[in-house]
Amino acid sequence: MSKNTQKYTYTMTTDQYEEMKSFVEANGDRSVSSFVCRAVTFYMAYLKSKGATEFLAPVITGTIKSEIRSVEKNLSEMIFKLAVEQSMANNITAYCNNFDMDAFDGLRRDCERIVAETNGIIDLEEAFRWQEENY
C-alpha cells in the first residue's frame, strides 16, 4: 500500500467479511485492508474495461479469422500434396494394368458408394476381399 492512505469505514455483511478473510489467507495478502484495496482496484479496472469491449470484439474476431485462414492454408497444402500422391498412384496403376473402361466406370460408382458408406475409412484388406467377391 502507498504511504498516502486514509482510513474509511464501509458496511458489509458478516458472511461477506468471513468469505473475504478466507480469500485473504488463501491469496497470501498481508491484511484485509490490502485485499480490499486489490479487490477495489481490480473491480474498477473491470468496470473501465466494459467500454473496451467495442475495441476487443473486433480484435478477437480478427485473430480468430487469421487463425482460420492459417488452418485453411495448411489443410489446402496437405490436400494438394495428397492429390499429387494419388495422381502418381493412379498413373502407375493405369500403366501397369489394362482396365476395361466399362469395368472402370462401374468401379468408380462402387467406390463412391463405399466411401460414402464408410465415411472415407477404407481398409486395404476389406478392399481386397471386396475385389475378390465382385471382380
Buried (B, 14 or more C-beta within 10 A) or exposed (E): EEEEEEEEEEEEEEEEEEEBEEEBEEEEBEEEBBBBBBBEEEEEEEEEEEEEEEEEEEEEEEEEEEEEEEEEEEEEEEEEEEEEEEEEEEEEEEEEEEEEEEEEEEBEEEEEEBEEEEEEEEEEEEEEEBEEEEE
